[in-house]
Amino acid sequence: MFSHVPRIGTNRNTPYWGRPTSVEDVDTSVDPADGNTNSRRSLQIINRQQTIDGSTAWTKRGYGPCSQSCAQGVKIQRFVCLVQSTRQVLDDSQCVGPKPKPKIKQCNSQPCPPFYDVGSWSECSRSCGMGRKTRRVICRQRFAGNFTSAVMYQKCGRLSKPNSHEHCQIQECARWEVTGEWSKCNVKCATGSQTRRTECKDGEGRTVPEAACSNARRPAHVRQCDAGPCVTKWFVTKWRECSSDCDRGVQRRNVHCLNTAQSSTGCPARTQPHETRTCARTSCGIKYEWFAGKWGSCSSNCGAGVQERPVVCLRVNPDGSTGSTEETDGQLPCNESEKPDVEQPCNTQSCGSRWYHTQWTECTASCNGGTRSRDVQCLDEHGDYSDLCAANERPRDSERCNTANCVSVHDPNCTDRLRNCQLVLRARFCSYTYYRTMCCLTCFQHNSSPDSTITFRK
């Protein structure tokens, strides 16, 4: 049973010692956490339990951190359970009564720093080869109320702007490849054609339909070829060595009928050359030998160059002296099989690709200026089309020609046979053959003038 204890103060809400009560001390001063250094620190004690040896109470301890560093966040009031006499902080479960509802304050209302908003990359602009892809790059900023808006790009000037476009390549485009050698000419003479195999290959070297290479330049797969003239003639080789050194012998040669014209009768038998003939040497003490001179300069700096040297057949007498020889039926007495080479290849290294051109065509006009043209192609050392020639070295394929002014030449037999040729001229009858013949001089002089506009008629 409690003994009577005098009350403290006259307020009816003042608690008795040893019994829990509720006291509300409202302090309207500014909290120190708000930054006002002139405010005094205050404590609001709610649901305080007073006992003889101390009391506990919920006490404000400022505000917690702001929920956002910009664009308006909030901070929440903090309460702790304290022993009033010692200011010792207790666990929240030690305080009597519910924890007070905290106050909420807005904080950091300034806009957030600007930033770049980057979208996803678009698809590559090309399905093969080098293309481009793009993406959206916008300067944005977050404001109070937690909403984001696009702002001027100058605000992001100190930031490194991400790329809004870049190159891309999904795969290599299909291309033409030459996969075969040129075939033989399809004719035996005259002009024919040759073919070779070309295939459309993808980036991995696989053969694909030709439509995949529609945008690529196809290498030439058909070209003309010259199989030589169409002839039906007898051809012979050189005479071989005489079968006897000091006596009458026989010389032989090969005779062949070349029938590229494919004549049904072949070469005429009456014109066939002889395959053998008799021969003899005048002296067994005389020898005939070949003598070769020095090699000349090469005919080309590269490719299939040729250099030549003189080779002569001389008579070597028994005393060692030499003399010239004469041909007999177009043959020299020296052994043809022992004749040194008169030419040899030189500078056989590749010339690479070069520009070639045909002869100029005839001029389109004999005077007053015309044009002429020629074909110009880039060919490699094998005569195949190439794209490795320098474009700035390409020869002209057309030009003007015969630029001299036309000069009329008067025929001395051109005279007027009528007395009234001036009337014929004024009546414009010079366009008719009869009057042009009968008034030749008058019509000719008028037609040669720069202002002449006569149209001749039959």
VODRENVEX-386406 format. One record per residue (C-alpha): residue number from 0; residue in three letters; chain; z, x, y. Coordinates in steps of 0.2 Angstrom, whole numbers, plus 5000, padded with zeros to 4 digits. Last residue first. Layout:
% VODRENVEX-386406
   k   r c   zz   xx   yy
 NUM ALA A    Z    X    Y
...
This chain:
% VODRENVEX-386406
   k   r c   zz   xx   yy
 457 LYS A 4219 5088 5076
 456 ARG A 4232 5088 5089
 455 PHE A 4240 5101 5100
 454 THR A 4255 5097 5111
 453 ILE A 4254 5104 5128
 452 THR A 4270 5108 5138
 451 SER A 4265 5123 5149
 450 ASP A 4277 5128 5162
 449 PRO A 4278 5146 5156
 448 SER A 4259 5148 5157
 447 SER A 4250 5153 5141
 446 ASN A 4245 5135 5137
 445 HIS A 4236 5134 5154
 444 GLN A 4227 5150 5152
 443 PHE A 4221 5145 5134
 442 CYS A 4216 5127 5140
 441 THR A 4205 5134 5154
 440 LEU A 4198 5148 5143
 439 CYS A 4194 5136 5128
 438 CYS A 4186 5122 5137
 437 MET A 4174 5117 5123
 436 THR A 4186 5122 5109
 435 ARG A 4201 5114 5116
 434 TYR A 4190 5099 5121
 433 TYR A 4185 5097 5102
 432 THR A 4202 5101 5095
 431 TYR A 4212 5088 5105
 430 SER A 4228 5094 5114
 429 CYS A 4217 5100 5128
 428 PHE A 4213 5082 5133
 427 ARG A 4228 5082 5145
 426 ALA A 4217 5072 5158
 425 ARG A 4221 5086 5170
 424 LEU A 4215 5099 5158
 423 VAL A 4199 5089 5154
 422 LEU A 4196 5087 5173
 421 GLN A 4198 5106 5175
 420 CYS A 4185 5108 5161
 419 ASN A 4172 5099 5171
 418 ARG A 4157 5111 5169
 417 LEU A 4159 5112 5150
 416 ARG A 4157 5128 5139
 415 ASP A 4172 5137 5145
 414 THR A 4175 5153 5137
 413 CYS A 4185 5161 5122
 412 ASN A 4174 5174 5114
 411 PRO A 4184 5188 5124
 410 ASP A 4200 5182 5114
 409 HIS A 4215 5183 5126
 408 VAL A 4231 5190 5119
 407 SER A 4247 5181 5124
 406 VAL A 4262 5192 5125
 405 CYS A 4278 5186 5116
 404 ASN A 4294 5194 5124
 403 ALA A 4303 5208 5114
 402 THR A 4318 5203 5104
 401 ASN A 4310 5206 5087
 400 CYS A 4327 5205 5078
 399 ARG A 4344 5198 5079
 398 GLU A 4357 5202 5066
 397 SER A 4364 5195 5050
 396 ASP A 4375 5201 5035
 395 ARG A 4384 5214 5045
 394 PRO A 4392 5228 5035
 393 ARG A 4411 5226 5030
 392 GLU A 4421 5241 5036
 391 ASN A 4434 5231 5044
 390 ALA A 4437 5221 5028
 389 ALA A 4442 5236 5018
 388 CYS A 4435 5234 5001
 387 LEU A 4448 5229 4987
 386 ASP A 4441 5211 4984
 385 SER A 4430 5216 4969
 384 TYR A 4414 5209 4961
 383 ASP A 4408 5220 4946
 382 GLY A 4396 5234 4948
 381 HIS A 4406 5246 4937
 380 GLU A 4411 5257 4952
 379 ASP A 4418 5242 4961
 378 LEU A 4408 5229 4971
 377 CYS A 4411 5221 4988
 376 GLN A 4396 5211 4992
 375 VAL A 4384 5209 5007
 374 ASP A 4368 5198 5006
 373 ARG A 4355 5201 5020
 372 SER A 4349 5192 5035
 371 ARG A 4336 5192 5049
 370 THR A 4336 5183 5065
 369 GLY A 4323 5180 5079
 368 GLY A 4320 5185 5097
 367 ASN A 4305 5181 5109
 366 CYS A 4293 5189 5096
 365 SER A 4288 5189 5078
 364 ALA A 4301 5176 5073
 363 THR A 4312 5173 5058
 362 CYS A 4313 5192 5054
 361 GLU A 4309 5196 5036
 360 THR A 4324 5198 5025
 359 TRP A 4335 5214 5027
 358 GLN A 4337 5224 5011
 357 THR A 4352 5220 5000
 356 HIS A 4370 5226 5003
 355 TYR A 4384 5235 4995
 354 TRP A 4402 5237 5001
 353 ARG A 4413 5249 4990
 352 SER A 4427 5248 4977
 351 GLY A 4434 5263 4969
 350 CYS A 4424 5280 4969
 349 SER A 4431 5284 4952
 348 GLN A 4430 5303 4947
 347 THR A 4414 5309 4940
 346 ASN A 4411 5322 4953
 345 CYS A 4397 5330 4942
 344 PRO A 4385 5324 4928
 343 GLN A 4372 5337 4922
 342 GLU A 4354 5341 4925
 341 VAL A 4341 5353 4919
 340 ASP A 4349 5355 4902
 339 PRO A 4343 5370 4893
 338 LYS A 4327 5369 4882
 337 GLU A 4330 5374 4864
 336 SER A 4324 5358 4856
 335 GLU A 4308 5360 4868
 334 ASN A 4303 5376 4860
 333 CYS A 4293 5385 4873
 332 PRO A 4274 5384 4873
 331 LEU A 4273 5371 4887
 330 GLN A 4266 5354 4883
 329 GLY A 4254 5343 4894
 328 ASP A 4239 5345 4884
 327 THR A 4242 5364 4884
 326 GLU A 4254 5369 4899
 325 GLU A 4253 5386 4906
 324 THR A 4265 5400 4905
 323 SER A 4271 5413 4918
 322 GLY A 4275 5431 4914
 321 THR A 4289 5442 4908
 320 SER A 4290 5460 4905
 319 GLY A 4300 5466 4890
 318 ASP A 4287 5478 4882
 317 PRO A 4283 5465 4868
 316 ASN A 4279 5452 4882
 315 VAL A 4291 5438 4886
 314 ARG A 4281 5422 4892
 313 LEU A 4291 5411 4903
 312 CYS A 4296 5393 4902
 311 VAL A 4306 5387 4917
 310 VAL A 4322 5378 4921
 309 PRO A 4327 5374 4939
 308 ARG A 4344 5367 4941
 307 GLU A 4351 5349 4944
 306 GLN A 4367 5341 4949
 305 VAL A 4371 5322 4946
 304 GLY A 4385 5311 4953
 303 ALA A 4391 5296 4943
 302 GLY A 4406 5291 4953
 301 CYS A 4411 5302 4967
 300 ASN A 4405 5314 4981
 299 SER A 4387 5311 4975
 298 SER A 4371 5321 4972
 297 CYS A 4380 5337 4967
 296 SER A 4374 5353 4974
 295 GLY A 4362 5364 4964
 294 TRP A 4366 5373 4948
 293 LYS A 4359 5390 4947
 292 GLY A 4343 5395 4938
 291 ALA A 4338 5393 4919
 290 PHE A 4325 5403 4909
 289 TRP A 4317 5396 4893
 288 GLU A 4309 5408 4881
 287 TYR A 4291 5411 4874
 286 LYS A 4289 5426 4863
 285 ILE A 4273 5437 4861
 284 GLY A 4271 5448 4846
 283 CYS A 4265 5434 4835
 282 SER A 4249 5431 4846
 281 THR A 4238 5417 4850
 280 ARG A 4248 5402 4844
 279 ALA A 4239 5387 4836
 278 CYS A 4240 5368 4836
 277 THR A 4232 5353 4828
 276 ARG A 4237 5336 4833
 275 THR A 4248 5322 4826
 274 GLU A 4254 5304 4831
 273 HIS A 4238 5299 4840
 272 PRO A 4240 5286 4854
 271 GLN A 4237 5268 4849
 270 THR A 4223 5261 4861
 269 ARG A 4212 5253 4847
 268 ALA A 4227 5246 4838
 267 PRO A 4231 5234 4853
 266 CYS A 4250 5232 4855
 265 GLY A 4257 5216 4848
 264 THR A 4246 5201 4843
 263 SER A 4260 5188 4846
 262 SER A 4265 5196 4862
 261 GLN A 4284 5196 4864
 260 ALA A 4284 5202 4882
 259 THR A 4296 5215 4876
 258 ASN A 4283 5222 4864
 257 LEU A 4287 5241 4865
 256 CYS A 4275 5249 4852
 255 HIS A 4281 5266 4846
 254 VAL A 4273 5283 4843
 253 ASN A 4283 5298 4838
 252 ARG A 4277 5315 4840
 251 ARG A 4269 5328 4828
 250 GLN A 4262 5346 4830
 249 VAL A 4251 5354 4816
 248 GLY A 4247 5372 4812
 247 ARG A 4234 5385 4815
 246 ASP A 4241 5402 4812
 245 CYS A 4254 5414 4820
 244 ASP A 4270 5403 4822
 243 SER A 4265 5388 4812
 242 SER A 4272 5370 4812
 241 CYS A 4270 5369 4831
 240 GLU A 4285 5362 4839
 239 ARG A 4287 5344 4843
 238 TRP A 4276 5334 4855
 237 LYS A 4285 5324 4867
 236 THR A 4289 5306 4863
 235 VAL A 4276 5291 4864
 234 PHE A 4276 5273 4871
 233 TRP A 4263 5260 4867
 232 LYS A 4263 5244 4878
 231 THR A 4267 5226 4877
 230 VAL A 4277 5224 4893
 229 CYS A 4290 5212 4901
 228 PRO A 4298 5223 4913
 227 GLY A 4317 5228 4912
 226 ALA A 4331 5218 4905
 225 ASP A 4338 5214 4922
 224 CYS A 4354 5205 4923
 223 GLN A 4361 5190 4933
 222 ARG A 4379 5186 4933
 221 VAL A 4391 5173 4925
 220 HIS A 4410 5174 4924
 219 ALA A 4413 5179 4942
 218 PRO A 4432 5179 4945
 217 ARG A 4439 5162 4950
 216 ARG A 4447 5161 4967
 215 ALA A 4463 5151 4966
 214 ASN A 4466 5134 4972
 213 SER A 4460 5125 4956
 212 CYS A 4470 5137 4945
 211 ALA A 4480 5123 4937
 210 ALA A 4464 5113 4934
 209 GLU A 4458 5127 4922
 208 PRO A 4471 5121 4909
 207 VAL A 4485 5134 4905
 206 THR A 4484 5150 4895
 205 ARG A 4501 5159 4895
 204 GLY A 4504 5174 4905
 203 GLU A 4522 5170 4911
 202 GLY A 4517 5166 4929
 201 ASP A 4503 5154 4922
 200 LYS A 4486 5160 4916
 199 CYS A 4469 5152 4919
 198 GLU A 4456 5161 4908
 197 THR A 4440 5170 4911
 196 ARG A 4427 5175 4897
 195 ARG A 4411 5184 4901
 194 THR A 4393 5179 4904
 193 GLN A 4377 5188 4906
 192 SER A 4361 5181 4913
 191 GLY A 4342 5185 4912
 190 THR A 4329 5193 4923
 189 ALA A 4314 5201 4915
 188 CYS A 4314 5207 4897
 187 LYS A 4324 5205 4881
 186 VAL A 4333 5190 4887
 185 ASN A 4352 5184 4885
 184 CYS A 4358 5201 4893
 183 LYS A 4372 5207 4882
 182 SER A 4389 5199 4885
 181 TRP A 4401 5205 4899
 180 GLU A 4418 5210 4893
 179 GLY A 4432 5197 4890
 178 THR A 4449 5191 4896
 177 VAL A 4446 5191 4915
 176 GLU A 4462 5183 4923
 175 TRP A 4463 5168 4934
 174 ARG A 4479 5163 4942
 173 ALA A 4493 5150 4940
 172 CYS A 4506 5150 4954
 171 GLU A 4522 5159 4951
 170 GLN A 4538 5149 4949
 169 ILE A 4551 5139 4959
 168 GLN A 4549 5151 4975
 167 CYS A 4560 5148 4990
 166 HIS A 4560 5155 5008
 165 GLU A 4574 5150 5020
 164 HIS A 4579 5136 5032
 163 SER A 4594 5130 5041
 162 ASN A 4603 5147 5040
 161 PRO A 4622 5146 5043
 160 LYS A 4627 5149 5062
 159 SER A 4640 5163 5064
 158 LEU A 4653 5156 5076
 157 ARG A 4655 5161 5094
 156 GLY A 4642 5149 5100
 155 CYS A 4649 5134 5091
 154 LYS A 4653 5125 5107
 153 GLN A 4635 5129 5113
 152 TYR A 4628 5119 5099
 151 MET A 4633 5103 5109
 150 VAL A 4645 5091 5099
 149 ALA A 4643 5080 5084
 148 SER A 4658 5069 5081
 147 THR A 4673 5069 5069
 146 PHE A 4687 5056 5069
 145 ASN A 4706 5060 5066
 144 GLY A 4713 5049 5080
 143 ALA A 4713 5064 5091
 142 PHE A 4697 5074 5089
 141 ARG A 4687 5083 5076
 140 GLN A 4672 5094 5081
 139 ARG A 4655 5096 5075
 138 CYS A 4640 5108 5076
 137 ILE A 4626 5102 5065
 136 VAL A 4616 5112 5051
 135 ARG A 4605 5100 5040
 134 ARG A 4595 5109 5026
 133 THR A 4578 5116 5024
 132 LYS A 4567 5124 5010
 131 ARG A 4552 5134 5011
 130 GLY A 4538 5139 5000
 129 MET A 4531 5155 4991
 128 GLY A 4521 5152 4975
 127 CYS A 4523 5136 4964
 126 SER A 4529 5118 4967
 125 ARG A 4529 5121 4985
 124 SER A 4540 5114 4999
 123 CYS A 4556 5118 4989
 122 GLU A 4568 5104 4988
 121 SER A 4580 5101 5002
 120 TRP A 4596 5111 5003
 119 SER A 4612 5101 5005
 118 GLY A 4621 5099 5022
 117 VAL A 4631 5111 5033
 116 ASP A 4643 5105 5046
 115 TYR A 4647 5119 5057
 114 PHE A 4664 5120 5066
 113 PRO A 4672 5116 5082
 112 PRO A 4690 5120 5085
 111 CYS A 4702 5105 5083
 110 PRO A 4704 5094 5098
 109 GLN A 4721 5093 5107
 108 SER A 4734 5080 5101
 107 ASN A 4746 5093 5093
 106 CYS A 4760 5080 5091
 105 GLN A 4764 5062 5089
 104 LYS A 4782 5057 5085
 103 ILE A 4790 5048 5071
 102 LYS A 4808 5042 5071
 101 PRO A 4818 5043 5055
 100 LYS A 4826 5028 5046
  99 PRO A 4844 5032 5043
  98 LYS A 4851 5038 5026
  97 PRO A 4860 5024 5018
  96 GLY A 4879 5023 5018
  95 VAL A 4892 5035 5013
  94 CYS A 4887 5054 5013
  93 GLN A 4890 5065 4998
  92 SER A 4873 5060 4990
  91 ASP A 4864 5069 5004
  90 ASP A 4871 5086 4998
  89 LEU A 4883 5093 5011
  88 VAL A 4880 5104 5026
  87 GLN A 4897 5111 5033
  86 ARG A 4900 5107 5051
  85 THR A 4918 5111 5047
  84 SER A 4927 5096 5055
  83 GLN A 4913 5084 5054
  82 VAL A 4907 5088 5037
  81 LEU A 4888 5086 5038
  80 CYS A 4875 5076 5029
  79 VAL A 4858 5080 5036
  78 PHE A 4844 5070 5046
  77 ARG A 4827 5075 5051
  76 GLN A 4815 5066 5063
  75 ILE A 4796 5066 5057
  74 LYS A 4782 5075 5065
  73 VAL A 4764 5068 5067
  72 GLY A 4747 5074 5069
  71 GLN A 4734 5073 5083
  70 ALA A 4717 5081 5082
  69 CYS A 4725 5098 5080
  68 SER A 4738 5109 5069
  67 GLN A 4741 5094 5058
  66 SER A 4757 5087 5050
  65 CYS A 4768 5094 5064
  64 PRO A 4784 5103 5057
  63 GLY A 4800 5093 5055
  62 TYR A 4810 5086 5069
  61 GLY A 4828 5089 5076
  60 ARG A 4843 5090 5066
  59 LYS A 4850 5072 5067
  58 THR A 4867 5069 5059
  57 TRP A 4872 5058 5045
  56 ALA A 4891 5059 5044
  55 THR A 4906 5066 5034
  54 SER A 4924 5065 5039
  53 GLY A 4939 5077 5038
  52 ASP A 4957 5080 5030
  51 ILE A 4964 5063 5035
  50 THR A 4949 5054 5032
  49 GLN A 4935 5048 5042
  48 GLN A 4919 5042 5034
  47 ARG A 4904 5041 5047
  46 ASN A 4891 5028 5044
  45 ILE A 4881 5034 5059
  44 ILE A 4885 5050 5069
  43 GLN A 4872 5054 5083
  42 LEU A 4873 5072 5088
  41 SER A 4868 5078 5104
  40 ARG A 4861 5095 5110
  39 ARG A 4860 5096 5129
  38 SER A 4843 5095 5137
  37 ASN A 4838 5108 5150
  36 THR A 4828 5118 5137
  35 ASN A 4815 5104 5134
  34 GLY A 4804 5109 5120
  33 ASP A 4803 5093 5110
  32 ALA A 4814 5101 5096
  31 PRO A 4828 5101 5109
  30 ASP A 4829 5082 5108
  29 VAL A 4828 5073 5125
  28 SER A 4844 5064 5130
  27 THR A 4845 5045 5126
  26 ASP A 4861 5047 5116
  25 VAL A 4867 5032 5106
  24 ASP A 4884 5034 5098
  23 GLU A 4885 5021 5084
  22 VAL A 4901 5020 5074
  21 SER A 4903 5012 5057
  20 THR A 4919 5012 5047
  19 PRO A 4927 5020 5031
  18 ARG A 4946 5019 5030
  17 GLY A 4958 5034 5030
  16 TRP A 4961 5034 5049
  15 TYR A 4956 5018 5057
  14 PRO A 4939 5016 5065
  13 THR A 4935 5012 5083
  12 ASN A 4925 4996 5083
  11 ARG A 4938 4986 5092
  10 ASN A 4938 4998 5106
   9 THR A 4956 5001 5112
   8 GLY A 4957 5019 5108
   7 ILE A 4964 5027 5092
   6 ARG A 4974 5014 5082
   5 PRO A 4992 5016 5077
   4 VAL A 4994 5018 5058
   3 HIS A 5004 5005 5048
   2 SER A 5007 5010 5030
   1 PHE A 4994 5007 5017
   0 MET A 5000 5000 5000
